[in-house]
């Protein structure tokens, strides 16, 4: 028996919209997938933003929470290892680079910062009413369910900052 429950919470402020979805599926065991999506209008051209994002490289040049980023390979299947200023490590795999639709998808294979697992991030550049937005979605499972409120707030803040930083880098 499979059962799906969706809970949507939306908040809007100063051109930024964040949306949280929790999805529970049951198939002989309960898994709770969490979704956090931040949608933010950007001033830079979608091409400039995409040219920075699509490589999967140089996060340390535009994302303040990343101190170093080492990319091995290109496109889907490429691996990157990023470290934070305090020495935490993220090991990631790029899953999709869709130039036509401007969609970048990655998964975090290993990290020692949050009580999460099976994290998949999707970043897309979307035209909405003649303007452009970056939509950044994080889908993951919690390893400590009680920590979700803190993880939700922290990830939402990080995704907002990431979009703003990406937009600023593209405007240079």
C-alpha atoms as a printed R data frame, in Angstrom:
    type eleno elety resid chain resno      x      y       z
1   ATOM     1    CA   UNK     A     1  0.000  0.000   0.000
2   ATOM     2    CA   UNK     A     2  1.364  3.385  -0.955
3   ATOM     3    CA   UNK     A     3  0.010  6.559   0.555
4   ATOM     4    CA   UNK     A     4  1.117 10.078  -0.273
5   ATOM     5    CA   UNK     A     5  0.460 13.157   1.819
6   ATOM     6    CA   UNK     A     6  1.555 16.603   0.659
7   ATOM     7    CA   UNK     A     7  1.815 19.575   2.970
8   ATOM     8    CA   UNK     A     8  2.560 22.948   1.376
9   ATOM     9    CA   UNK     A     9  3.588 26.057   3.269
10  ATOM    10    CA   UNK     A    10  4.399 29.204   1.300
11  ATOM    11    CA   UNK     A    11  5.880 32.477   2.452
12  ATOM    12    CA   UNK     A    12  6.556 35.564   0.368
13  ATOM    13    CA   UNK     A    13  8.722 38.565   1.182
14  ATOM    14    CA   UNK     A    14 10.703 41.101  -0.830
15  ATOM    15    CA   UNK     A    15 10.580 39.207  -4.114
16  ATOM    16    CA   UNK     A    16 11.563 35.917  -2.514
17  ATOM    17    CA   UNK     A    17  9.196 33.019  -2.174
18  ATOM    18    CA   UNK     A    18  9.997 29.882  -0.284
19  ATOM    19    CA   UNK     A    19  7.866 26.822  -0.262
20  ATOM    20    CA   UNK     A    20  8.134 23.761   1.910
21  ATOM    21    CA   UNK     A    21  6.567 20.451   1.000
22  ATOM    22    CA   UNK     A    22  6.667 17.322   3.073
23  ATOM    23    CA   UNK     A    23  5.789 14.116   1.348
24  ATOM    24    CA   UNK     A    24  5.284 10.868   3.180
25  ATOM    25    CA   UNK     A    25  5.191  7.601   1.311
26  ATOM    26    CA   UNK     A    26  4.653  4.204   2.793
27  ATOM    27    CA   UNK     A    27  5.720  0.987   1.167
28  ATOM    28    CA   UNK     A    28  6.255 -1.488   4.038
29  ATOM    29    CA   UNK     A    29  8.385  1.221   5.682
30  ATOM    30    CA   UNK     A    30  7.777  4.898   6.262
31  ATOM    31    CA   UNK     A    31 10.036  7.389   4.534
32  ATOM    32    CA   UNK     A    32  9.563 11.103   4.907
33  ATOM    33    CA   UNK     A    33 10.870 13.138   2.021
34  ATOM    34    CA   UNK     A    34 11.223 16.844   2.679
35  ATOM    35    CA   UNK     A    35 11.188 19.527   0.006
36  ATOM    36    CA   UNK     A    36 12.333 23.091   0.363
37  ATOM    37    CA   UNK     A    37 12.004 25.382  -2.649
38  ATOM    38    CA   UNK     A    38 13.128 28.972  -2.847
39  ATOM    39    CA   UNK     A    39 12.003 31.074  -5.821
40  ATOM    40    CA   UNK     A    40 13.677 34.423  -6.266
41  ATOM    41    CA   UNK     A    41 13.621 37.011  -9.023
42  ATOM    42    CA   UNK     A    42 17.041 37.823 -10.471
43  ATOM    43    CA   UNK     A    43 18.283 40.968 -12.202
44  ATOM    44    CA   UNK     A    44 21.066 39.368 -14.270
45  ATOM    45    CA   UNK     A    45 20.437 37.796 -17.639
46  ATOM    46    CA   UNK     A    46 19.488 34.114 -17.527
47  ATOM    47    CA   UNK     A    47 22.381 33.349 -19.901
48  ATOM    48    CA   UNK     A    48 24.966 34.863 -17.556
49  ATOM    49    CA   UNK     A    49 23.513 33.034 -14.565
50  ATOM    50    CA   UNK     A    50 23.359 29.763 -16.507
51  ATOM    51    CA   UNK     A    51 26.960 30.104 -17.693
52  ATOM    52    CA   UNK     A    52 28.118 30.260 -14.060
53  ATOM    53    CA   UNK     A    53 25.804 27.541 -12.812
54  ATOM    54    CA   UNK     A    54 26.082 24.976 -15.619
55  ATOM    55    CA   UNK     A    55 29.763 24.199 -15.090
56  ATOM    56    CA   UNK     A    56 29.249 23.026 -11.518
57  ATOM    57    CA   UNK     A    57 32.643 24.568 -10.800
58  ATOM    58    CA   UNK     A    58 33.937 27.559  -8.868
59  ATOM    59    CA   UNK     A    59 31.256 27.633  -6.174
60  ATOM    60    CA   UNK     A    60 33.938 29.110  -3.927
61  ATOM    61    CA   UNK     A    61 34.036 32.158  -6.195
62  ATOM    62    CA   UNK     A    62 30.367 33.092  -5.742
63  ATOM    63    CA   UNK     A    63 28.942 31.181  -2.754
64  ATOM    64    CA   UNK     A    64 30.228 32.603   0.563
65  ATOM    65    CA   UNK     A    65 29.679 29.379   2.530
66  ATOM    66    CA   UNK     A    66 32.084 27.490   0.241
67  ATOM    67    CA   UNK     A    67 35.831 28.022   0.795
68  ATOM    68    CA   UNK     A    68 37.115 25.562  -1.815
69  ATOM    69    CA   UNK     A    69 35.546 23.594  -4.646
70  ATOM    70    CA   UNK     A    70 37.281 20.876  -6.650
71  ATOM    71    CA   UNK     A    71 35.436 19.571  -9.714
72  ATOM    72    CA   UNK     A    72 36.506 16.347 -11.408
73  ATOM    73    CA   UNK     A    73 34.894 15.772 -14.782
74  ATOM    74    CA   UNK     A    74 32.226 17.722 -16.616
75  ATOM    75    CA   UNK     A    75 28.483 17.426 -16.982
76  ATOM    76    CA   UNK     A    76 26.369 14.624 -15.562
77  ATOM    77    CA   UNK     A    77 28.500 12.222 -13.546
78  ATOM    78    CA   UNK     A    78 31.124 14.821 -12.600
79  ATOM    79    CA   UNK     A    79 32.163 14.808  -8.957
80  ATOM    80    CA   UNK     A    80 32.878 17.813  -6.821
81  ATOM    81    CA   UNK     A    81 34.276 18.176  -3.342
82  ATOM    82    CA   UNK     A    82 33.594 21.441  -1.564
83  ATOM    83    CA   UNK     A    83 34.714 22.613   1.851
84  ATOM    84    CA   UNK     A    84 33.291 25.311   4.077
85  ATOM    85    CA   UNK     A    85 35.372 27.974   5.831
86  ATOM    86    CA   UNK     A    86 35.171 25.895   9.048
87  ATOM    87    CA   UNK     A    87 36.482 22.743   7.329
88  ATOM    88    CA   UNK     A    88 33.256 20.805   6.749
89  ATOM    89    CA   UNK     A    89 33.170 18.748   3.547
90  ATOM    90    CA   UNK     A    90 30.501 18.180   0.891
91  ATOM    91    CA   UNK     A    91 31.016 15.426  -1.684
92  ATOM    92    CA   UNK     A    92 28.611 15.753  -4.586
93  ATOM    93    CA   UNK     A    93 27.717 14.228  -7.931
94  ATOM    94    CA   UNK     A    94 26.279 16.287 -10.765
95  ATOM    95    CA   UNK     A    95 23.189 14.487 -12.056
96  ATOM    96    CA   UNK     A    96 21.933 16.744 -14.855
97  ATOM    97    CA   UNK     A    97 23.046 19.746 -16.876
98  ATOM    98    CA   UNK     A    98 20.145 20.624 -19.190
99  ATOM    99    CA   UNK     A    99 21.279 23.557 -21.336
100 ATOM   100    CA   UNK     A   100 18.000 23.824 -23.254
101 ATOM   101    CA   UNK     A   101 15.820 24.160 -20.147
102 ATOM   102    CA   UNK     A   102 18.508 25.665 -17.877
103 ATOM   103    CA   UNK     A   103 18.215 22.990 -15.184
104 ATOM   104    CA   UNK     A   104 21.132 21.881 -12.998
105 ATOM   105    CA   UNK     A   105 20.691 18.899 -10.677
106 ATOM   106    CA   UNK     A   106 23.118 17.470  -8.136
107 ATOM   107    CA   UNK     A   107 23.148 15.094  -5.189
108 ATOM   108    CA   UNK     A   108 25.122 15.259  -1.993
109 ATOM   109    CA   UNK     A   109 26.864 11.923  -1.576
110 ATOM   110    CA   UNK     A   110 28.525 12.725   1.749
111 ATOM   111    CA   UNK     A   111 28.344 15.643   4.166
112 ATOM   112    CA   UNK     A   112 28.954 16.212   7.856
113 ATOM   113    CA   UNK     A   113 26.880 19.333   8.465
114 ATOM   114    CA   UNK     A   114 23.192 18.437   8.611
115 ATOM   115    CA   UNK     A   115 21.164 15.463   9.859
116 ATOM   116    CA   UNK     A   116 20.004 14.665   6.323
117 ATOM   117    CA   UNK     A   117 20.484 11.926   3.746
118 ATOM   118    CA   UNK     A   118 19.542 11.355   0.096
119 ATOM   119    CA   UNK     A   119 19.789 15.086  -0.658
120 ATOM   120    CA   UNK     A   120 19.092 16.093  -4.262
121 ATOM   121    CA   UNK     A   121 19.243 19.737  -5.303
122 ATOM   122    CA   UNK     A   122 17.694 21.137  -8.464
123 ATOM   123    CA   UNK     A   123 18.355 24.656  -9.700
124 ATOM   124    CA   UNK     A   124 16.405 26.076 -12.625
125 ATOM   125    CA   UNK     A   125 16.097 29.434 -14.334
126 ATOM   126    CA   UNK     A   126 12.479 30.187 -15.160
127 ATOM   127    CA   UNK     A   127 10.697 33.028 -16.941
128 ATOM   128    CA   UNK     A   128  7.692 34.284 -14.966
129 ATOM   129    CA   UNK     A   129  5.586 37.150 -16.329
130 ATOM   130    CA   UNK     A   130  8.425 38.510 -18.449
131 ATOM   131    CA   UNK     A   131 10.952 38.404 -15.588
132 ATOM   132    CA   UNK     A   132 13.414 35.711 -14.604
133 ATOM   133    CA   UNK     A   133 13.566 33.712 -11.391
134 ATOM   134    CA   UNK     A   134 15.944 31.131 -10.051
135 ATOM   135    CA   UNK     A   135 14.138 28.217  -8.427
136 ATOM   136    CA   UNK     A   136 16.319 26.163  -6.068
137 ATOM   137    CA   UNK     A   137 14.801 22.986  -4.675
138 ATOM   138    CA   UNK     A   138 16.272 20.712  -2.024
139 ATOM   139    CA   UNK     A   139 14.730 17.263  -1.538
140 ATOM   140    CA   UNK     A   140 16.040 15.079   1.271
141 ATOM   141    CA   UNK     A   141 15.283 12.776   4.167
142 ATOM   142    CA   UNK     A   142 15.956 13.625   7.782
143 ATOM   143    CA   UNK     A   143 18.117 11.367   9.926
144 ATOM   144    CA   UNK     A   144 16.876 13.213  13.046
145 ATOM   145    CA   UNK     A   145 13.270 14.241  12.450
146 ATOM   146    CA   UNK     A   146 13.193 16.522  15.493
147 ATOM   147    CA   UNK     A   147 15.866 18.723  13.885
148 ATOM   148    CA   UNK     A   148 13.687 19.513  10.859
149 ATOM   149    CA   UNK     A   149 12.589 23.028  11.935
150 ATOM   150    CA   UNK     A   150 16.233 24.109  12.277
151 ATOM   151    CA   UNK     A   151 17.255 22.357   9.035
152 ATOM   152    CA   UNK     A   152 14.319 23.943   7.178
153 ATOM   153    CA   UNK     A   153 15.237 27.444   8.354
154 ATOM   154    CA   UNK     A   154 18.959 26.922   7.736
155 ATOM   155    CA   UNK     A   155 18.533 25.500   4.238
156 ATOM   156    CA   UNK     A   156 15.977 28.149   3.272
157 ATOM   157    CA   UNK     A   157 18.406 30.869   4.353
158 ATOM   158    CA   UNK     A   158 21.293 29.198   2.492
159 ATOM   159    CA   UNK     A   159 19.267 28.807  -0.719
160 ATOM   160    CA   UNK     A   160 18.170 32.462  -0.600
161 ATOM   161    CA   UNK     A   161 21.782 33.525  -0.090
162 ATOM   162    CA   UNK     A   162 22.963 31.212  -2.879
163 ATOM   163    CA   UNK     A   163 20.521 32.704  -5.391
164 ATOM   164    CA   UNK     A   164 21.437 36.269  -4.392
165 ATOM   165    CA   UNK     A   165 25.144 35.443  -4.622
166 ATOM   166    CA   UNK     A   166 24.709 33.776  -8.015
167 ATOM   167    CA   UNK     A   167 22.806 36.819  -9.296
168 ATOM   168    CA   UNK     A   168 25.513 39.172  -7.972
169 ATOM   169    CA   UNK     A   169 28.289 37.107  -9.597
170 ATOM   170    CA   UNK     A   170 26.442 37.123 -12.936
171 ATOM   171    CA   UNK     A   171 26.053 40.899 -12.844
172 ATOM   172    CA   UNK     A   172 29.838 41.489 -12.763
